[in-house]
């Protein structure tokens, strides 16, 4: 049952428009204003729903400085729909859409429910392969090349890893790939290109997650280095607007190159970083699309925990 609040009559103007067209932060701000609730009161109502969210986070959400992404944050959004007496899924739906500046909090069309579920799916697939979260490998260098096709889709990505073992007996690497809207996990695959071969593969159709082992055919000792390359064929059929990589641990150099088909060139490219999925994006920098292969790239001399990515805008 929905709770009665201080102001029960919702206006049909600005709020209705924001709920139909977004973006999320504008709709949230309009809904809070329509109820005449200070953020401290919103926080109080959330706590009554068993959800803990700070006033600072609520302020960031309605300013558009941050977007709710963690499971607890998404539970808060669903609670806000009830607290503010909004239609079911109205705020959650807006979270799946790009913001007005072309920097989506998630690829357009991807359900936020699926983003939350994907984390649990990954844990399950990793458990099926009996692989711990700690791979036993430290990254010295990680270079990725992502290919965007003529239909603005993510065709494939190729990765070159240089690693050092920090314990004895390491003989494999676990590739994790989560597809964008329209991907078909059963049509995707991992190709071992150099110094490795493909082992067991697990897929989850609903979450769009692919997990695969790369076998080294040698057992590394602590301190040994190893180089290997592989490619992931994505199978996405819808347009993508960004590519990002989330690092859980520090490491060496990371380089990301995005290569666009000559028939589908963006009007703008930019790099970005985030300390966490819920943090605001920072270190934005315009990137040129150069050379006959129409590439944009970023280089991070040292990997830090967090996110590094490239986003782009398509011509309308």
N, C-alpha and C positions, 0 to 999 in steps of 0.2 A: 504494500500500500504506500502511496506517495505521501510524504509529510506536507502538512500545510505550513506555508511560510508567511513572512511578514506582509508581502504584497502578492495577492493571488491573481491579479488580472494582468495578463501579458499583452503588450501592445502588438498590433498586427503589422506594423510598419517596418522599422529598422531590424527588429529581431527576426521577423519572418524572412525578410530578404537575406539576412546573414545566414540563417539556417539553410536556406535553399542554395545559396551560392558560395558561402564561406568567405574567406578562409576560416579555419578553426578558431584562431585567436580572436578574430572579430566577432564571431558568433558567441564565443564564451563571454567576451567582454559585454556584449549587448544583453546576454541573458542575465548576467550578474547585475548589470545596471537596471534591467527591467524589474528585478526583484528588490532593488534598493538595499542589497546586502553588502556590508563591508567584508573584506577578505577574511577578517578574523571570524566572522559569523559563518562564512562558507566553510572555513576550516573546522569550526565547531560541528556543523552539520555532518561533514565528512567523518569526523571522529565517531559520531553516533552511528554511522554506517560501518564502523570498524576499519576505516581507511585513514592512514596517517599521511598527510601531505603538509608541507610547510607553507606559511604565508608567502615566503619569497618565491617558492616554486609556482604557486598560484598566480602571483604577480607576473612572473616570467611567461607563463602560459598565455595570459590574456594580452600581454604585450607582443607576443610572437617571438620573444627572445629564446624560448625553449619550447620543445614539443614533447608531450607525454609519450614515452615509449616503453618503459619498464612495466612488467606485469602489475606491480602495485599502482603505478601511475594510471594504467589503463582501467584498473578497477575503480580508481577515483573518477575517471571520466564517466564511466557508466553510473556511478553514484551521483555525479553532478547532473546527469540527465534526469534522474528522479528528484533530486533536491530542487532543481530549478524548474521542474515540471515541464520538461521538454519531451518531444516525441522520442520513442526508443530508437537507438542507433543514430540519432541526428548528429551528435558530436563525434561519435566513433567514425561515422561515414566521412566527415570532413577531414579527419586525420589521415585518411587514405589519399587525399587529393593534394596536389602540389600547392605550395604557397604562392602568392601573387608575384613574387620576385623570381620565380623559376627555380627555387631551391627547395625541392620537396623534402619533407621529413622522411618520406619513404617513396619508392617509385610509384608513379601514378597508377592507380588501379589495384595496388596491393592492399589486401585487407589487413588492418591492424590486429585483428584477431589472429590471422595467420602468422603475423610476425611474432606474437607472443607464443603461439603454439610451436613455432619452429625451434625455439630454444629447447623445449622439452623433447621434441623429436630428435634433435641432434644428440642429446644425452642418451636417448634410447638406442639410436643407431650405433653410437660409440660403444655402448655397453654390449650390443650384439656382436661387435667385433672384438670385445674384450680389450679395448684400448683405453688407457688412462688419459686424463686431461694433460698430464705432463708427458710429452713425447720423448723426453730424454735428449732433445736436440736444441741447441742454441743457434739462432739465425745470425750468420755473418753477412749475408747478402741475399736480397730477394728482389728479383726483377720480374715485372709482369707486363705483358702486352695484351691489350683487350681490343678485339676487332668488332667494329660496328658496321652492319650491313647496309645495303641500299634501301631496305625497308625500315631503317632506324632501329633495327633489332640488334641485340647482343648475339653475335654469331659464335664467338669462341674466345677463350683467353689462354695464353701460354705463359708458363711460369718457369723461372730458372732460380734454383735455390742453392745457396752455399751454406752449409751447416757444420757445426761442431758438436760432437757427442759430449754430454756431461755425466754420462754413466756408461758402464760396460754393457754390451749385449744389444745395443740398439740396431735393428735391422730393417726398419720400415718407417714410412711417413704416412700420415693420414690426411688425405685431401678432403676438404669440406667445401661444397659449393651450394649456395642457395639461389635459386633462379628468380627471375623477375616475372611480372605478369605474363601469362600465356605460355610459360615454359612447360615442357613435358619431360619429367624426370626419366621416364622409361625410354625416351628417345635420346637422352644425353649420355655421354660416356667420357671416360678419362683415358687418354692415350699416353703411354710412357714413351718418352722421346730419347732419353739418354740416361744411362747408368741406373736404370730401374725397370721394373716390370709391374704390370697391374695385378693386384691380388684380389681379395674379396671386395665386392661392391654392394652397397645397400642404398635403397631409394625410398622416399616417401612421397607419393603422388600428391597428396593434399597440401603438404607444406612446401613442396618444391625443393626438397633437400636431397642432395646426393653426397654420399660419403664413400670414399674408396681408399684402399691400401695401395701404396707404392712400395714394392719389395726391393731391397738393395742387393740381395744375393751375397751379402757379406755382413758380418757382425762387427760393428764399430766398438772400439775401446774408448774409454773416457779420454778426451783430448783429440781424438781422430777427427779430421775434416772430411767432408763428402760433398760432391756436386751432383745434381740431377736436374732433369727437365721433364716437364709433362704439359699436356694441353687438356682443356675441358671444352667439349662441344656443348654449347648451352641449350639450343633448341627453343629459345625465346622467339615468339612471333609478334609481340607488340613492341612499340617504341619504348626505349629506355632513355633516361635523362641524366644518369650519373653512374659512376662506378666507384665503390669505396672498399677499403680493406680495414678490418678491425683487428688490432694487435692486442693480445693479452699480456705480453711480456716485452721487455726491452730487447733490442738487438742491434744489428749492424745496419748497413745501407738498405734503403728501399727505393726502388724506382718504378714508377707506373707510367705506361705509355698507352694512350687511347688512339687507335687508328680508325679514321672514318672513311667510308666508301665515298668515292668522288661524286656519286649520285645523291648523297645525303650528308651535306656539310652543315655544321651548326653555325648559328650567327654569333655565338659567344661561348667561350670556355673559361672556367676558373677552377683553381684549386681550393681546397678547404681542409681544415682539420677540426676534430672534436675531441675533447678529453674523454667523453663517454657519449653513448647514444642520446642521452637526455640533455646534454650540455649544449649551449649555443655554438654555432659554427664560428670559427675564427680563422685567422691567418689567410683570409681570402685574397686571391691574387689573380688578375686576368692572365690567361694563357694564350699565346698565339697558336694557331693551327698552321704548321709549317711543312715545307718540303713537298715533293711529288706524291708522298704517301699520305698527306693530310693528317698529321699526327700532333697531338698535344701531350706534354709529359710533365711530371713532377719528380724531383729527387729529394729524398730525406736522408741526410748523411747518417743519422742514427735513429733507429726505430724507438719510439716511446709508446707505452700503453695508451691506446686510444684509436682514433680513426683518421685515416688519410684518404682523400678522394679527389676526383675530378667531376664537376657537374657542367652541364651544357644546356643551351637553349636551342630549340629547333625553329626554323622559320615558320611563321603562321600561314 
